[in-house]
Amino acid sequence: MTLRTRFLVMVLLIACTATAQKIEPATNVTAIGFSTDRLKRIDDQMNDWAKKGWVSGTVGLVIRNGKLVYYKAAGYNDIAGKQAMKKDDIFRIASQTKAITSVAVMMLYEEGKFLLDDPISQYIPAYANETVLDKFNEADSSYTTVPAKRQATIRDLLTHTSGIGYAQIGSKEANAIYAKNNITAGIDVSGDKLADAMNRLGKLPLMHQPGEKFTYGLNVDVLGDLVEIWSGMSLEDFFRTRIFEPLGMNDTWFNLPASKAGRLVNMYSEDSTGTLQKLTGEALGGHIDYPLRKKTYFSGGAGLSSTAYDYAVFLQMMLNGGIYNGKRILGRNTVRIMTMNQIGDVPFGNDKFGLGFSVVTEKGSGTNPSQVGTFSWGGAFKTSYWVDPKEKMVIVFYRQLLNTSHGELADKFKVMAYSALND
């Protein structure tokens, strides 16, 4: 190979790498390894689900090798008014906020602000003398405790193994104890400060000994408070300046601007007959219009709204090893440790949990098409995502439902996306 040929090959490789860093429309899906006929199955099913009244509307998105091979909406944003769902509509993404907060935490980890096994109390003293719930009296919500065997750490927060429970949507013990101390799930909070709430939380008992179990809880809200402490910025400002603006995520917000309010999708929920009803009041601890209500309490576990495409950009950054469109958010080895087993032998179904994501294991891969190492999560309002590093795929499926008897539709969408592969 001549020197000129080597140079041209190097330039081509660099160009291909740069292209893969940014999502671009696929001009030929077959060249990306997909069957057009099999992709059409997704159209048919999403439209059928809407016709049957199983969903109001949906948005589905599939990316491979940085190429957007599927991005469509089906059904309605408003069923009664026959207002079509649009693919750039803005959804309440609830717990999909957690992955973004986890990335913010790890950005500060890379800056030397903390180490993963530092105790929380090193930065929030209220967590210094932790106790663990022993006995609970349902009659009056009184309880007894035992001392924690060790202090909960930052790693425990990122893996939901600290013992901190969830308010409002957690166990009966957590719901009762947290309610007495004005601790909420973090949606639509007014008249309180995140730091104050997390300080109160630190003085309450853990639901189990640190590191012994996976308990989905307010861990990431504590992490949001830590981001504010370490960075000296509000979580809203940190997200905006350090993540959203560099990535071009212009439709992801805690406080949705008035100019984008018309794109916020309606929330639906099944009634006792299985019929979808549009919600207009309180739901899951806050007003349904909470994205439009000005707030200064930023829940790192649940507060954001976003589009399927914006969130796909964030996920593509992770798939790229922490970089997108030339902007590095995380180092590739930080992404590696975030997306590997961080809970050891702690039970978590067929899979494991990393630092902010569930991670598919060999056993888990035997139950569905996702390759080993696929990382994912979702939100309470029925939004879901998957990132498969082996297939170089990003899959996003959004609905906006509080209660549904058709929770399986997200997995069906995923199956169809994988089944459309033709290479």
Secondary structure, DSSP 8 states (H G I E B T S, - for coil): --HHHHHHHHHHHHHHHHHHHS-EE-S-GGGGTB-HHHHHHHHHHHHHHHHTTS-SEEEEEEEETTEEEEEEEEEEEETTTTEE--TT-BEE-GGGHHHHHHHHHHHHHHTTS--TTSBGGGT-GGGTT-EEEEEEETTTTEEEEEE-SS--BHHHHHHT-S----TTTS-HHHHHHHHHTT---STT--S--HHHHHHHHHTS-BSS-TTSS---STHHHHHHHHHHHHHSS-HHHHIIIIIIHHHT-TT-BSS--GGGGGGB---EEE-TTS-EEE--SEETTEETTGGGS--S---TTT--EE-HHHHHHHHHHHHTTSEETTEE-S-HHHHHHHTS--STTS--TTSEE-SSSEE--HHHHTSSS--TT-EEEEETTTEEEEEETTTTEEEEEE--BSS-S-TTHHHHHHHHHHHTB--
